[in-house]
Each structure stands twice: as structure tokens, then as C-alpha cells.
Amino acid sequence: MSQAPLVLVDGSSYLYRAFHALPPLTTSKGMPTGAVKGVLNMLKSLRRQYPGSPFAVVFDAKGPTFRDEMFAEYKSHRPPMPDELRVQIEPLHASVRALGLPLLCVEGVEADDVIGTLARSSAALSRPVVISTGDKDMAQLVDGHITLVNTMTGSTLDVDGVKEKFGVGPELIIDYLALMGDKVDNIPGVPGVGEKTALGLLTGVGGGLDVLYANLDKVPSLPIRGAKGLPAKLEENREQAYLSYKLATIKTDVVLDVEIDALHPGEPDREALIELYREMEFKNWLDDLLREAKDAGEAPAEEAPAQAEARYETVLEQAAFDAWLKKLQAAELFAFDTETTSIDAQQAQLVGVSFAVEEGEAAYVPLAHSYMGVPAQLDRDAVLRALKPLLEDPKKAKVGQHAKYDINVLANASTPIAVQGVAFDTMLESYVLNATATRHDMDSLALKYLGHSTIRFEDIAGKGAKQLTFDQIALEQAGPYAAEDADVTLRLHRTLWEKLQAIPSLAKVLQDIEIPLVPVLARIERNGALVDAHLLGMQSHELGEKMVELERKAFELGGEEFNLGSPKQLGAILYEKLGLPVLAKTATGQPSTAENVLADLAEQDFELPKVIMQYRSLSKLKSTYTDKLPEQINPRTGRIHTSYHQAVAATGRLSSTDPNLQNIPIRTAEGRRIRQAFVAPKGYKLVSADYSQIELRIMAHLAMDEGLLDAFRHDRDVHRATAAEVLGIPLEEVTAEQRRRAKAINFGLIYGMSAFGLAKQIGVDRKEAQAYIDRYFERYPGVLAYMERTRVQAAEQGFVETLFGRRLYLPEIASKNAVMRKAAERTAINAPMQGTAADIMKLAMVAVDNWLQESGVDARVILQVHDELVLEVREEQIEAVSAKLRELMGGAARLEVPLIVETGSGSNWDEAH
């Protein structure tokens, strides 16, 4: 049986390569971890490939080596190690050791020398050796027993592979490096001798340096460019060539106090790895370890005792339910959760409810499990009737995880419950604490904040097409899963609320903005919007016909038929057949056909890219909206019910899905026609209430710039006023084109637009755009001061805030990478404006909802999109409702400039807007 090879990993080579080749990764606290993750991924992959092998991960030790004594300039050209890489060395070493992998660092020599010594020693015993490296110097070690593997590229080099790659065998690699030198390591080589010349010399004379210098008279006749002058150059640099030979030679006789047989990996230190992965926020790996620990019956040290000793009950008897009802009534705060048949709250059927009153004490009450042999369950409606007073009591404090879903499920239940008193929501607590630190689902939060790996739904329901719905899952599995949901929710709340209370402004954002919004959004989702499926069907047909026309036109312009949806075929037509300029390439090196590239080509008046962009635009409208919206009509209500998400956008903005109503284009006639399909029922009209230029008004407030403040206070057209100020002309002389440019800069500055971006948008050269920006800042110095102030504050504290105290953390604001840092600075400037606008809209929604509930007016909110609310209003109440909307929304915040709300009404959304 053949021996398992000795695997030697060039850790230092991979550390550098992972750092430069992989996208940067940082923890929520700004700690760089990308290189660590890259190297650990590679090590895990190697261990799987060579499971029975002795194994060593070798790193360069700190301090000088014998080569520095030999040549003071050795590696002197290398820039100092970046700080973002330096801080990753220690956690990487700790992780390698915790994985049980032998780690070697030997002072006075390089990692190459340690690897070379171990490789040659092993090869001398006829044991195969695999060296994992990306360093070309290692090719000199290759022989019949030693091969190189490059884990990053998947390539392998044996003796033949070295000859194919370098043109010479392993025995001449040192001579090859000595002649051409190495800029990275500052090995001098012979000046003027590059790869081709070095190769020509060595193959031409048939040997290494010694043979070459013994036969310099043969060099002029070699078929090498500049061969006649080479002997003099080689003679002049003889000493340097031999010094380079010594520097490039890997030492293979390092004295090591380690035996090869002692290099077998040990068992991973699970506790140490859990701590390291938690610190570096390697969530998937951490989850795997915690699940392993749970399966092995070992609770990690960080695991709360309550979880390890959890008392979970599945309630099947009336007496047990009555006892739990008393516990819930007596509790100051309890967690609740629902189990259902679907993630769509408007179509889900209630299967059971779970509760927790203390950490580690929770119950699941199954109500509608329906598999063969299921035990008798309590009557669903009787249980709901018993819970109704408790769940509807606004004074009984409750906590949920994504409670909006549970509120909607219970509102739609066979015995409807209008849940009140949701005082906390762990999803929102995490989101407000730090929107970007983690995903805000329960599994991610439990892992991050409790160090606990939850029972996953897939664990009990399976995956894919055969996945069971919750009512089909056996109570033995369903009970602990559901009870754990409630228990973890309670535990998460206690951890997160403590953190939020330490930052009062964030606790206030949670309690004054996010939590009051939960029942409001739940109500809007249940209200739904009425759509005209017949009109959408007609639009789909028309869009299809236009797409056929555009396709025909594209075939004419391309000179042949091709698949417009295929980047490969489109690329061949655009670049190979029509010879259009290649403006950008894909990651695989192919000419790009991305939207922004086609837009640039269209701007250069190439016709086919224009047609393709039109085709794509119509195709997206058809597939996303006109085809799909009719399918999304709920059969029970006859309406479309979008889902609003509070914990997705980092700035605090709401987003929507199924359908996503934020992205319906309103600048095109086709997009506006989709809005025409959102209609009012008979006797009602749609009323739209839209904030006017809210982010610009917030910028004026934050910047306290007198020019901008004055324009808004006197209700001037701010874009016209900006043009007049910047150009130094009277307001009435501003042309439509000048106003357009001013509008571009007003909105562009909010999003950190550069002179290059402005030039492109308004169709001028970069110099003119920069002059325009300079004049803008001269006239509005407060805006420039705000931007500079925000950049400094963001860099100092690592976050920015909205007017209401919501924080957006910016871990990349201190990055040494200028591109990443600049992007973080642009975000820092924009986020307070966008975030404040989002906060104001949320406060307005709560105020409007409160008024609608109390006044009894015949109106309801059906949509929220960007800065707009859309309501269904009884026709005779339109004026009164519109006036109240302007008052409530305009009064949602007090700024230095008025908040203006524009209202409109119509029989459909497009008419109302």
C-alpha cells in the first residue's frame, strides 16, 4: 500500500495571496478577517484531499534571516506589511493550532527553507511530498517524490510540469532565477537578462551558471536577441549572478527539532475554535461547531445554563394549557410565536402557538398537526378564544421575533385575534443596535449573541420538493423546535435590550419609531391593493408585441438572428461582428454586455445597444410586473398583499417584496401604465401623499446653509434657485437646461457624485463639471462644511447618525484601501439624509394610522413607496383626508425648513400621483 504523502503548506505565501486576491472582509467591529478566512478555507480543503497525511503549515518567523546577512538589500524593495494584514497573523496562527494542524516558524530562515528541509528529508526516505504553494521558487525542489500544488488555481507541478511551465527542469530553476533576478525579493540577477534571455542562455549552453561561464565564447552565436553583447554583460556581473544563485537557493539542511512522524494533525480544539470563530464572525463555521457540540452532548462554556437545561413542554391536555395560561397572565413579559403552513402571512394556516415566560422554560401548543397517528390536540378555536383577551391586552407586554408575521397570522386565524402590546421585537432590536453587523433572522442572532445553534427548520422538515409543511411534522420534533423559538426570542430580547439601553438614543429609535410601526405595517399588508388583472393582461400582450418588434430590429442591426438574452451571443455580435469598442470586461475576461456598458455604448450613438436596452427594460417590466402581478392576487381577498421589511436597508428605509413595489419605473410611459393597474374600488378614489424633495430639505437642515434654507423657507423652486446662485444670474433668467443641471448637482451631492459622474449626467466635460461643483460650494459653503464635518466624525467614531439618533456603522471608513474608504465616506454623507427621511416617513405612518383608527374615517393605507403613502378613500371624504394627511405628515418632524406634502387623487395610482 502506498504511503500517504507529507503535506507541507507555505502559509506565508497563502496569507499574502489571500489578502490581495480575495475581497476584503471585516467584522462588525472593523477587524479585518478576509485573509484568515481564505487561508483556513484552503487548509480545510487540503485536509479533505489528504485525510491520512502528516501535515505542517509553515510561516516565516519574525526577524532577519541568513540571506539578509549575505545581501543587505535582500527584500528591501518590499513595502511594509499592510496593517490590515499584520493584525490577521496572530488569529490565523491561533486558528491553525486550534484546528490541530502542526504549525512551524523557525527563526533565522524563511518558510521556504523549512519546507525544503522537510521535503528533501522525506523524499530521501522515498516518501511522497506535496508542497502547497504559489511561489515559483519552490519549483527547484520538485523531483520524483516532490510535487507542488497551487490550491488557489488547482494546478499541479511535477518534473514534466516544471519543464512545461518554465522551459527548464527543476535542476536549473535556481540558475534561471539567478540570471533574471526577482524584483519581489530584490534578488539582483544580471541586468538586462529577462525570462526569455535566461531561458535561451541555459538551454543554449546546456547547463547551469558554471557551464554558462565556462562557455561564454559560445553565447554570441546563440539565437538570442542582443546575443553579441551578452558575454561582456555576464562577465561584468559574474559576482552578482553567483550571489543571486545563493539568495535563490532554498536551504535544505535547516536544523529542526521535529520528526516527520510527529507532524500528524491532532484533534481540533473545539472550544478554542468556537471562541476564535465567534470573534472573527465566521458564522457558518461557528454554527457547524456548535451543532457538533450539541450532537456530542457538550454545551460550550459560553452557552447559557438555561439553554443546556431547557424545560420544553408540548401541551396536549387542558389542565396543562390552563396552567400555562396562568403563567402567561402572571408574567411581566412573555415571548410568543406561531407555527404555520406557509411563510406568506396572508395565506398561512395556523398550526400551533408557543410561549416562553423564563429563560429555558417554554411550551408549544399544537393545534392542527394532521399526519397519520398524531395524538389528539386541543381544539384550535377554544385555545384561541382563551388566548384572545391576553394577546389583545395592550397592557400585557409581549416580545416576538419578526412579530409582524405573527400579528397577521393571528388576525387571519379562524378565531381572529387583534394582537396588541408587542413591546419588543428581537429582529428590530438587533437591526436598531447595528443594522449591518449580522442578518436579523433568529438563527443568525442566536449564533451571534447567544453562541447558540438553533434547531433549523430543515433539520425537522427536510429540504427541497419533499420538504414537509409544519402540520405534517411529528410532535416529538415539532414541540422542541417551536418551544425553542419562543425561548430563544426571550433570551435574545434580554441580551439585546441590555445593549440598547446602554445607548439611549438607539433605545428611543426602537421604542418611538420601529415598534409602533409594526402593527401599522401589519395592517397595510392585510389591507392589500386592488389591481386590474385584465388591464395588466392587455399590457403584457402589448409589451410582448413591442419586444417582438425590437427583436426584429436587433436582428437587422446585427445582420443575423441571435438570442438577445444570451450575453455570449450578444457579445459576439457587438464586439466580433460589429467591432464595437470594448469598454469593460467580465471577471472571466469576456467583453461585458452589462447594462452600464450598453448605456455607455448607446451614448456613443451605437444603435444596437440602444435597442437591446429598450428590449431588456420591457422584458423586465413584463416578467416582473404585468405577467406576475395577476398571479400574486390573493384568492381569499382578491387583492395583492406586498410584504414590508423593516430590517433590511441599512439606512432605515422600508423595502418590499412579493411584489417589490419600490422598483416600478415612473419615468417611462410603460412603467406609469403599470401604476394605472392599481385601482380604487367602487365609491372610492386613491389618494397619494408625497413628501416634496424631503432629502434636500434635510440636507438644508443638517448643513444649516443660509442660501438653501432661504430658498426652502420662501418656497422657491430650489433647483432654479441653485442655478441662479451658481451662475450668478436673476432667477427669472434661468433656462430649463440650467435648471436641469442644477437639479443634477443638488441630488448628485446627496449621493456623493464626483465631477466625472456629473459630467456624464449633464453632458459636459469633467473640467466644466468640476467648475460647476466649485461654484456650488462657493455659494453654499454650509453644504461643504457639513460634508467635511461628517467625514471627520465618521472616521473618528465609526458611525453616523440620523436626526433621531439611528446609527449606521461604517467599518470601512478607516480602510487603507482608498476605493473602499471613499465609498464609506460617500455613504457617511448620504446616510443621515436618507435615514432621517426614512425615520420621518415611519413617524408619519404611525401618526396617520393612529388618526385613521381613532377618527373612524372611511380610508385606509394600501401602499408605502419611497416618500409616498397611498390610501383608498371614500370619494366624499377626499378633501378632508388629503388636508389631514398634509398636516400629519408635514408635522412628523420639526426642521429648519418646512416639510411639504403634495397630495393628489384619482381612480388609479398613476392618476393620484
PAMI-989289 format. One record per residue (C-alpha): x, y, z. Coordinates in steps of 0.5 Angstrom, whole numbers, padded with zeros to 4 digits, always signed. Example, Ala and Ser with C-alpha at 12.3 -4.5 7.8 and 13.67 -1.06 7.14 Angstrom:
% residues 2
+0025-0009+0016;+0027-0002+0014;
This chain:
% residues 913
+0000+0000+0000;+0003+0007-0002;+0005+0012+0004;+0000+0018+0005;+0004+0024+0003;+0007+0029+0007;+0003+0035+0006;+0007+0042+0007;+0004+0049+0007;+0007+0055+0005;+0003+0059+0010;+0006+0066+0009;+0005+0065+0001;-0002+0064+0002;-0003+0069+0007;-0001+0075+0002;-0004+0072-0004;-0011+0071+0000;-0010+0078+0003;-0009+0081-0004;-0013+0076-0008;-0020+0076-0004;-0025+0081-0003;-0024+0085+0004;-0028+0082+0010;-0029+0086+0016;-0032+0084+0023;-0038+0089+0025;-0032+0092+0030;-0028+0093+0024;-0023+0088+0025;-0020+0085+0018;-0021+0078+0017;-0021+0076+0010;-0014+0073+0009;-0015+0069+0015;-0022+0066+0012;-0018+0065+0005;-0012+0061+0008;-0017+0057+0013;-0021+0055+0007;-0015+0053+0003;-0013+0049+0009;-0019+0045+0010;-0020+0044+0003;-0013+0040+0003;-0014+0036+0010;-0020+0033+0006;-0016+0032+0000;-0010+0028+0004;-0014+0026+0010;-0009+0021+0013;-0003+0025+0011;+0002+0028+0016;+0002+0036+0015;+0005+0042+0017;+0003+0049+0016;+0010+0053+0016;+0010+0061+0016;+0016+0066+0016;+0019+0068+0023;+0020+0075+0025;+0027+0078+0025;+0032+0078+0020;+0035+0071+0016;+0042+0069+0014;+0040+0072+0007;+0040+0079+0010;+0047+0078+0013;+0049+0075+0006;+0046+0081+0002;+0043+0087+0006;+0039+0090+0000;+0035+0083+0000;+0027+0084+0000;+0029+0091+0002;+0024+0094-0004;+0018+0090-0001;+0013+0095+0002;+0012+0094+0009;+0006+0089+0011;+0000+0093+0011;-0003+0094+0018;-0010+0090+0015;-0006+0084+0014;-0001+0085+0020;-0007+0084+0025;-0009+0078+0022;-0003+0074+0023;-0004+0072+0030;-0011+0070+0030;-0009+0066+0024;-0004+0062+0028;-0008+0061+0033;-0014+0058+0029;-0009+0054+0025;-0006+0051+0032;-0014+0050+0034;-0015+0046+0028;-0010+0041+0031;-0005+0043+0025;+0002+0043+0027;+0005+0050+0025;+0012+0052+0025;+0016+0058+0025;+0024+0058+0025;+0028+0064+0027;+0034+0066+0022;+0031+0062+0016;+0025+0063+0011;+0019+0059+0011;+0022+0056+0004;+0028+0053+0008;+0024+0050+0013;+0019+0047+0007;+0025+0045+0003;+0029+0041+0009;+0023+0037+0011;+0021+0036+0004;+0028+0033+0002;+0029+0029+0008;+0022+0026+0007;+0024+0025+0000;+0031+0021+0002;+0026+0016+0005;+0022+0015-0001;+0016+0018+0002;+0012+0023-0003;+0011+0030-0001;+0006+0035-0003;+0008+0042-0002;+0002+0047-0003;+0005+0054-0005;+0004+0059-0010;+0011+0061-0010;+0015+0060-0017;+0022+0059-0013;+0019+0052-0010;+0020+0049-0017;+0027+0048-0015;+0025+0043-0010;+0021+0038-0015;+0023+0031-0016;+0021+0024-0017;+0018+0025-0010;+0016+0032-0009;+0011+0036-0013;+0008+0043-0012;+0000+0044-0012;-0003+0051-0012;-0009+0051-0008;-0012+0057-0011;-0011+0056-0018;-0012+0048-0017;-0005+0047-0021;+0000+0041-0020;+0007+0041-0022;+0011+0035-0022;+0018+0035-0026;+0015+0035-0033;+0010+0041-0031;+0016+0045-0029;+0019+0044-0035;+0013+0046-0039;+0012+0052-0035;+0019+0055-0034;+0022+0052-0040;+0028+0048-0036;+0027+0043-0031;+0028+0043-0023;+0035+0042-0023;+0036+0049-0027;+0031+0053-0023;+0036+0057-0019;+0040+0058-0025;+0034+0061-0028;+0033+0066-0022;+0040+0068-0021;+0040+0070-0028;+0034+0074-0029;+0033+0076-0021;+0027+0077-0017;+0024+0084-0017;+0019+0082-0011;+0025+0079-0007;+0030+0084-0009;+0035+0079-0012;+0039+0083-0017;+0041+0078-0022;+0044+0080-0029;+0042+0087-0031;+0038+0087-0038;+0037+0079-0037;+0030+0077-0037;+0026+0071-0037;+0027+0069-0045;+0034+0071-0045;+0035+0067-0038;+0032+0061-0042;+0036+0062-0048;+0042+0062-0045;+0041+0056-0040;+0038+0052-0046;+0043+0054-0051;+0050+0052-0047;+0046+0046-0044;+0047+0047-0037;+0047+0052-0031;+0052+0058-0029;+0058+0054-0028;+0057+0051-0035;+0055+0058-0038;+0061+0062-0035;+0066+0056-0038;+0063+0057-0045;+0062+0065-0045;+0065+0065-0052;+0059+0061-0055;+0054+0066-0053;+0055+0071-0059;+0052+0065-0064;+0046+0063-0059;+0039+0065-0063;+0038+0071-0057;+0036+0078-0058;+0043+0082-0057;+0047+0076-0056;+0053+0079-0058;+0053+0084-0052;+0052+0079-0047;+0058+0076-0046;+0061+0082-0043;+0055+0084-0039;+0055+0077-0036;+0063+0078-0034;+0062+0084-0031;+0056+0082-0027;+0059+0075-0025;+0060+0076-0018;+0052+0079-0018;+0050+0073-0021;+0053+0068-0016;+0051+0072-0010;+0044+0072-0014;+0044+0064-0014;+0046+0063-0007;+0040+0068-0005;+0035+0064-0009;+0037+0057-0007;+0033+0054-0002;+0036+0051+0004;+0035+0044+0005;+0039+0043+0012;+0036+0047+0017;+0037+0044+0024;+0030+0042+0026;+0027+0039+0033;+0021+0036+0029;+0021+0029+0027;+0016+0028+0020;+0012+0022+0024;+0011+0028+0029;+0007+0032+0024;+0001+0028+0024;-0005+0033+0026;-0009+0033+0033;-0016+0033+0034;-0019+0040+0033;-0020+0044+0040;-0027+0046+0039;-0027+0051+0045;-0022+0055+0042;-0024+0055+0035;-0031+0057+0038;-0028+0063+0041;-0024+0065+0035;-0030+0064+0030;-0034+0068+0034;-0029+0074+0035;-0028+0074+0027;-0035+0073+0026;-0035+0066+0022;-0042+0065+0023;-0043+0058+0018;-0037+0055+0021;-0039+0057+0028;-0046+0054+0027;-0043+0048+0025;-0038+0047+0031;-0044+0049+0036;-0048+0044+0033;-0043+0039+0033;-0042+0040+0041;-0050+0040+0041;-0050+0033+0038;-0044+0031+0042;-0048+0033+0048;-0043+0038+0050;-0045+0045+0052;-0040+0050+0050;-0037+0054+0056;-0041+0061+0053;-0047+0057+0053;-0052+0060+0058;-0054+0054+0063;-0062+0056+0062;-0061+0053+0055;-0057+0047+0057;-0062+0045+0062;-0068+0048+0058;-0075+0045+0060;-0079+0045+0054;-0087+0042+0054;-0091+0040+0049;-0098+0042+0051;-0104+0037+0050;-0108+0037+0056;-0113+0042+0058;-0110+0042+0065;-0103+0044+0062;-0106+0049+0058;-0109+0052+0064;-0103+0052+0068;-0099+0056+0062;-0105+0061+0061;-0104+0063+0069;-0096+0063+0068;-0097+0068+0062;-0102+0072+0066;-0097+0073+0072;-0091+0074+0067;-0089+0081+0067;-0087+0080+0060;-0087+0074+0055;-0085+0071+0049;-0090+0069+0043;-0089+0065+0037;-0094+0062+0032;-0092+0056+0027;-0096+0056+0021;-0096+0052+0014;-0093+0058+0010;-0088+0064+0010;-0094+0068+0007;-0097+0071+0013;-0104+0072+0008;-0104+0065+0006;-0101+0061+0012;-0106+0057+0016;-0104+0057+0024;-0101+0050+0026;-0099+0052+0033;-0097+0057+0038;-0091+0057+0043;-0089+0061+0049;-0084+0063+0054;-0084+0066+0061;-0077+0065+0063;-0070+0063+0060;-0070+0056+0059;-0078+0055+0060;-0082+0054+0054;-0088+0051+0051;-0091+0049+0045;-0099+0048+0044;-0100+0044+0038;-0107+0046+0034;-0107+0043+0027;-0102+0038+0026;-0105+0033+0021;-0100+0027+0020;-0102+0019+0021;-0102+0017+0028;-0102+0025+0031;-0104+0025+0038;-0111+0029+0040;-0110+0036+0040;-0113+0042+0044;-0119+0045+0040;-0116+0051+0036;-0121+0056+0037;-0122+0054+0044;-0115+0056+0045;-0115+0062+0041;-0121+0064+0045;-0118+0063+0051;-0111+0067+0049;-0115+0073+0046;-0116+0077+0052;-0109+0076+0054;-0106+0077+0047;-0111+0083+0045;-0109+0087+0052;-0104+0093+0050;-0102+0093+0058;-0099+0086+0057;-0092+0086+0055;-0090+0081+0049;-0084+0080+0045;-0083+0077+0039;-0078+0075+0033;-0081+0079+0027;-0088+0080+0031;-0091+0083+0025;-0092+0076+0021;-0095+0073+0028;-0100+0079+0028;-0102+0078+0021;-0103+0070+0022;-0107+0071+0028;-0111+0077+0025;-0113+0072+0020;-0114+0066+0024;-0121+0062+0025;-0122+0066+0031;-0119+0073+0029;-0114+0076+0035;-0112+0083+0034;-0105+0083+0038;-0103+0089+0042;-0098+0090+0047;-0092+0088+0043;-0087+0092+0047;-0081+0089+0044;-0078+0085+0037;-0072+0082+0037;-0071+0083+0030;-0072+0090+0031;-0067+0090+0037;-0062+0087+0033;-0063+0092+0027;-0063+0098+0031;-0057+0096+0035;-0053+0095+0029;-0056+0094+0022;-0050+0092+0019;-0047+0087+0024;-0051+0081+0022;-0057+0078+0019;-0063+0079+0023;-0066+0072+0023;-0067+0068+0029;-0062+0063+0027;-0056+0069+0026;-0058+0073+0032;-0058+0066+0037;-0051+0065+0034;-0048+0072+0034;-0051+0074+0041;-0052+0067+0045;-0047+0063+0042;-0053+0058+0041;-0054+0054+0035;-0062+0053+0034;-0066+0047+0031;-0066+0049+0024;-0073+0048+0020;-0069+0044+0015;-0067+0039+0021;-0074+0037+0022;-0078+0038+0016;-0073+0036+0010;-0071+0040+0004;-0073+0041-0003;-0079+0039-0006;-0080+0033-0001;-0080+0039+0005;-0086+0038+0010;-0090+0043+0012;-0091+0044+0019;-0097+0041+0020;-0094+0034+0018;-0088+0034+0023;-0089+0030+0029;-0090+0033+0035;-0083+0030+0038;-0079+0034+0033;-0084+0040+0033;-0085+0041+0040;-0078+0043+0042;-0077+0047+0035;-0083+0051+0037;-0081+0052+0044;-0074+0054+0043;-0076+0059+0038;-0080+0063+0044;-0075+0061+0049;-0069+0064+0044;-0073+0070+0043;-0074+0072+0050;-0066+0070+0051;-0065+0075+0045;-0069+0080+0048;-0066+0080+0055;-0059+0081+0051;-0060+0086+0046;-0065+0090+0050;-0059+0091+0055;-0054+0093+0050;-0059+0098+0047;-0061+0101+0054;-0053+0103+0054;-0054+0107+0048;-0061+0111+0050;-0061+0114+0043;-0062+0107+0040;-0067+0105+0045;-0071+0111+0043;-0071+0110+0036;-0073+0103+0038;-0079+0105+0042;-0081+0111+0039;-0080+0109+0031;-0080+0102+0030;-0084+0098+0035;-0090+0103+0034;-0089+0102+0026;-0090+0094+0027;-0098+0094+0028;-0098+0100+0022;-0095+0095+0017;-0098+0089+0019;-0105+0093+0018;-0102+0096+0011;-0100+0089+0009;-0107+0086+0011;-0111+0092+0007;-0107+0090+0001;-0108+0094-0006;-0113+0092-0011;-0111+0091-0018;-0114+0091-0025;-0112+0084-0028;-0115+0085-0034;-0111+0091-0036;-0105+0088-0034;-0106+0082-0039;-0107+0087-0044;-0101+0091-0042;-0097+0084-0042;-0099+0083-0049;-0097+0090-0052;-0090+0089-0048;-0090+0083-0052;-0091+0086-0059;-0086+0091-0058;-0081+0086-0055;-0082+0082-0062;-0081+0089-0066;-0075+0091-0062;-0072+0084-0063;-0073+0084-0071;-0070+0091-0071;-0064+0088-0067;-0063+0082-0072;-0063+0087-0077;-0058+0091-0074;-0054+0085-0072;-0054+0082-0079;-0057+0076-0076;-0061+0072-0071;-0059+0071-0064;-0061+0070-0057;-0062+0077-0054;-0062+0074-0047;-0055+0071-0048;-0049+0075-0046;-0044+0071-0050;-0048+0071-0057;-0050+0079-0056;-0042+0080-0054;-0040+0076-0061;-0045+0081-0065;-0043+0087-0061;-0035+0086-0061;-0033+0081-0066;-0038+0082-0072;-0040+0090-0071;-0033+0091-0068;-0036+0096-0062;-0030+0098-0057;-0029+0094-0051;-0031+0099-0045;-0030+0093-0040;-0029+0086-0039;-0032+0081-0034;-0029+0077-0029;-0027+0072-0034;-0024+0077-0039;-0030+0077-0044;-0032+0083-0046;-0038+0086-0042;-0045+0087-0044;-0048+0089-0037;-0053+0095-0037;-0048+0101-0035;-0043+0098-0041;-0049+0098-0046;-0051+0105-0044;-0044+0108-0045;-0044+0105-0052;-0051+0108-0053;-0049+0115-0051;-0043+0114-0057;-0049+0113-0062;-0049+0106-0063;-0056+0104-0065;-0056+0096-0063;-0054+0097-0055;-0060+0102-0055;-0065+0097-0058;-0062+0092-0053;-0063+0097-0047;-0070+0098-0049;-0071+0091-0050;-0069+0089-0043;-0073+0094-0040;-0079+0092-0043;-0077+0085-0041;-0076+0086-0034;-0083+0090-0034;-0087+0084-0037;-0084+0079-0033;-0083+0082-0026;-0090+0086-0026;-0095+0085-0032;-0094+0078-0032;-0093+0077-0025;-0098+0081-0021;-0104+0078-0023;-0101+0071-0021;-0100+0075-0014;-0107+0076-0013;-0109+0073-0006;-0115+0069-0008;-0118+0070-0001;-0118+0077-0001;-0118+0079-0009;-0112+0084-0007;-0104+0084-0008;-0101+0084-0001;-0094+0086-0001;-0089+0085+0005;-0086+0091+0008;-0079+0090+0011;-0076+0094+0017;-0070+0090+0018;-0066+0090+0011;-0064+0097+0009;-0058+0100+0013;-0061+0107+0013;-0067+0105+0016;-0071+0105+0009;-0077+0100+0008;-0077+0095+0003;-0082+0091+0000;-0082+0084-0003;-0088+0080-0007;-0088+0084-0010;-0083+0089-0010;-0087+0096-0011;-0080+0100-0010;-0078+0099-0017;-0084+0100-0021;-0081+0106-0026;-0085+0112-0026;-0080+0116-0032;-0083+0111-0037;-0090+0111-0040;-0090+0103-0040;-0088+0104-0032;-0093+0109-0031;-0098+0104-0034;-0097+0099-0029;-0099+0104-0024;-0105+0105-0027;-0107+0098-0026;-0107+0099-0018;-0114+0102-0018;-0119+0104-0013;-0126+0100-0011;-0132+0103-0013;-0134+0109-0009;-0127+0110-0007;-0121+0114-0010;-0114+0113-0009;-0110+0119-0005;-0103+0120-0006;-0099+0124-0001;-0092+0125-0002;-0086+0129+0001;-0083+0134-0003;-0076+0134-0004;-0075+0131+0003;-0068+0129+0003;-0066+0136+0000;-0070+0140+0006;-0066+0135+0011;-0059+0137+0008;-0061+0144+0008;-0063+0143+0016;-0056+0139+0017;-0052+0144+0013;-0055+0150+0016;-0053+0153+0010;-0057+0160+0009;-0057+0160+0002;-0061+0153+0002;-0065+0155+0008;-0067+0162+0005;-0070+0158-0002;-0074+0153+0002;-0077+0158+0007;-0079+0162+0002;-0082+0156-0002;-0077+0158-0008;-0076+0153-0014;-0070+0150-0010;-0067+0148-0017;-0068+0154-0020;-0065+0158-0014;-0059+0154-0014;-0058+0155-0022;-0059+0163-0020;-0054+0163-0015;-0049+0158-0018;-0049+0162-0025;-0050+0169-0021;-0056+0171-0026;-0063+0173-0024;-0068+0168-0022;-0073+0169-0028;-0067+0168-0033;-0065+0161-0031;-0067+0157-0037;-0070+0150-0037;-0063+0147-0039;-0059+0151-0033;-0065+0148-0028;-0063+0141-0030;-0056+0142-0029;-0057+0145-0022;-0062+0139-0020;-0057+0134-0022;-0052+0137-0018;-0057+0138-0012;-0059+0131-0012;-0052+0128-0014;-0048+0132-0008;-0053+0128-0003;-0050+0121-0006;-0043+0123-0007;-0043+0125-0014;-0036+0126-0017;-0034+0131-0022;-0034+0125-0027;-0041+0123-0025;-0044+0130-0026;-0040+0131-0033;-0043+0125-0035;-0050+0126-0033;-0051+0133-0036;-0046+0132-0042;-0040+0137-0041;-0033+0135-0040;-0030+0134-0033;-0027+0141-0032;-0033+0144-0033;-0037+0140-0028;-0031+0141-0023;-0032+0148-0024;-0040+0148-0023;-0039+0144-0017;-0033+0149-0014;-0038+0155-0016;-0044+0151-0012;-0039+0150-0006;-0037+0158-0006;-0045+0160-0006;-0047+0154-0001;-0041+0154+0004;-0045+0151+0009;-0046+0144+0005;-0039+0143+0004;-0037+0145+0012;-0043+0139+0013;-0039+0134+0009;-0032+0135+0011;-0035+0135+0019;-0039+0129+0017;-0033+0125+0014;-0029+0127+0020;-0034+0125+0025;-0035+0118+0021;-0027+0117+0022;-0027+0119+0029;-0033+0115+0032;-0034+0109+0026;-0041+0111+0025;-0046+0117+0023;-0053+0118+0026;-0060+0121+0023;-0063+0127+0027;-0067+0122+0031;-0061+0118+0033;-0061+0112+0029;-0054+0110+0028;-0050+0107+0021;-0044+0104+0023;-0038+0104+0017;-0033+0099+0019;-0029+0101+0012;-0029+0109+0014;-0022+0107+0016;-0019+0103+0011;-0013+0104+0008;-0016+0102+0001;-0017+0109-0002;-0023+0106-0006;-0027+0103+0000;-0025+0109+0004;-0028+0114-0001;-0034+0109-0002;-0035+0109+0006;-0035+0117+0006;-0040+0118+0001;-0045+0113+0005;-0043+0117+0011;-0045+0124+0008;-0052+0121+0005;-0054+0116+0010;-0056+0122+0015;-0060+0125+0010;-0063+0118+0007;-0064+0115+0014;-0067+0122+0017;-0072+0122+0011;-0074+0114+0013;-0075+0116+0020;-0080+0122+0019;-0084+0117+0014;-0084+0112+0019;-0087+0117+0025;-0092+0120+0019;-0094+0113+0018;-0095+0112+0026;-0099+0119+0026;-0103+0117+0020;-0105+0110+0023;-0107+0113+0030;-0111+0118+0026;-0115+0113+0022;-0116+0108+0028;-0119+0114+0032;-0123+0118+0027;-0127+0113+0024;-0126+0116+0017;-0127+0111+0011;-0120+0111+0009;-0114+0106+0009;-0107+0106+0007;-0105+0101+0002;-0098+0103+0000;-0092+0106+0002;-0087+0107-0003;-0080+0111-0002;-0083+0118+0000;-0090+0117-0001;-0096+0114+0002;-0102+0111-0002;-0109+0111+0001;-0116+0108-0001;-0121+0114+0001;-0129+0114+0000;-0130+0120-0005;-0134+0125-0001;-0128+0125+0004;-0122+0126+0000;-0121+0133+0001;-0122+0132+0009;-0117+0126+0009;-0112+0130+0004;-0112+0136+0008;-0111+0132+0015;-0105+0128+0011;-0101+0134+0009;-0102+0136+0017;-0100+0130+0020;-0094+0128+0015;-0092+0135+0015;-0092+0136+0022;-0088+0129+0023;-0081+0133+0025;-0079+0140+0026;-0074+0142+0021;-0071+0149+0020;-0075+0149+0013;-0082+0147+0012;-0084+0139+0011;-0088+0140+0004;-0093+0134+0003;-0096+0134-0004;-0103+0130-0005;-0107+0128-0011;-0113+0123-0012;-0115+0119-0018;-0118+0113-0020;-0112+0109-0020;-0105+0110-0017;-0102+0114-0023;-0107+0119-0023;-0107+0120-0016;-0099+0121-0016;
